Amino acid sequence: MPEPIVVIIPHRLGKDEALRRIKDGIARARAEFSALITLEEENWEGDRMSFKVRSFGQRAFGAIDVYEAGVRLEVTLPWLLAQFARAVQRVVGQRGQLLLEKK
């Protein structure tokens, strides 16, 4: 099993605002990337979301933890998608930072 990808994104929004933006961002991503990625399972327990996604016939799973000053995303990719892990990690970090910028 490949090592999980971990992305930590600091923010200054507070937990409630970060959580709201994460949930809104997930809803937008579902619509925007529906041809590429299917969110098969989404389970919120407090400030933690566990999920399973499918892309290109491959399944991945992970969790998002929302904290007062940061968000931690951990995703375990299947072997094929893990080959692109560094690119995925960079893009997720950049997109997440944009989502959580204070406006």
C-alpha positions in Angstrom: 0.0 0.0 0.0 1.5 3.4 -0.9 2.2 6.0 1.7 -0.6 8.6 2.1 -0.2 12.1 0.7 -0.5 14.7 3.5 -1.1 18.3 2.8 -1.3 20.8 5.6 -2.8 24.2 4.8 -2.5 27.0 7.4 -5.2 29.6 7.7 -6.4 32.6 9.8 -10.1 32.1 9.3 -11.0 30.2 12.5 -12.4 26.7 12.5 -16.0 27.6 11.7 -15.3 29.7 8.6 -12.7 27.2 7.3 -15.2 24.4 7.7 -17.8 26.4 5.8 -15.4 27.1 3.0 -14.3 23.5 2.8 -17.9 22.2 2.6 -18.7 24.8 -0.1 -15.5 23.9 -2.0 -16.4 20.2 -1.9 -19.8 21.0 -3.3 -18.3 23.1 -6.1 -15.7 20.4 -6.9 -18.4 17.7 -7.1 -20.0 19.7 -9.9 -16.9 21.0 -11.6 -14.9 17.8 -11.7 -17.8 15.2 -12.0 -16.5 13.9 -15.3 -13.1 13.1 -13.6 -13.8 12.3 -10.0 -16.7 10.7 -8.2 -17.1 11.3 -4.5 -18.5 7.9 -3.5 -18.6 8.4 0.3 -18.5 11.6 2.4 -18.9 11.2 6.2 -18.6 14.2 8.5 -18.0 13.6 12.2 -17.5 17.0 13.9 -14.6 18.7 12.2 -13.4 15.6 10.3 -14.6 14.3 7.0 -13.7 10.8 5.9 -14.2 10.1 2.2 -13.8 7.7 -0.7 -13.4 8.8 -4.3 -13.1 7.1 -7.7 -11.1 8.4 -10.6 -10.1 6.7 -13.8 -11.5 3.4 -12.4 -9.3 3.7 -9.3 -10.4 4.3 -5.7 -8.7 6.5 -3.1 -9.7 7.3 0.4 -8.7 9.8 3.0 -9.7 12.4 5.6 -9.9 16.1 6.0 -9.4 17.6 9.5 -10.3 21.2 10.1 -8.5 23.0 13.0 -8.6 26.6 14.3 -5.5 27.6 12.3 -5.1 24.9 9.7 -6.5 22.1 7.6 -4.9 18.7 7.2 -5.7 16.5 4.2 -4.6 12.9 4.1 -5.2 10.8 1.0 -4.1 7.2 0.2 -4.0 6.7 -3.5 -3.9 3.4 -5.4 -0.6 2.5 -7.1 -1.5 4.0 -10.5 -2.5 7.3 -9.1 0.3 7.3 -6.5 2.7 7.8 -9.4 1.4 11.3 -9.7 1.5 12.0 -6.0 3.9 14.9 -6.0 1.9 16.8 -8.6 -1.4 16.0 -6.8 0.1 17.2 -3.5 1.3 20.5 -5.1 -2.0 21.2 -6.8 -4.1 20.4 -3.8 -1.9 22.6 -1.6 -2.3 25.5 -4.0 -6.0 25.1 -4.5 -6.6 24.7 -0.8 -4.5 27.8 0.0 -6.7 29.8 -2.4 -9.9 28.5 -0.8 -8.7 29.4 2.7 -7.2 32.8 2.0 -8.8 35.5 4.2 -11.1 37.7 2.1 
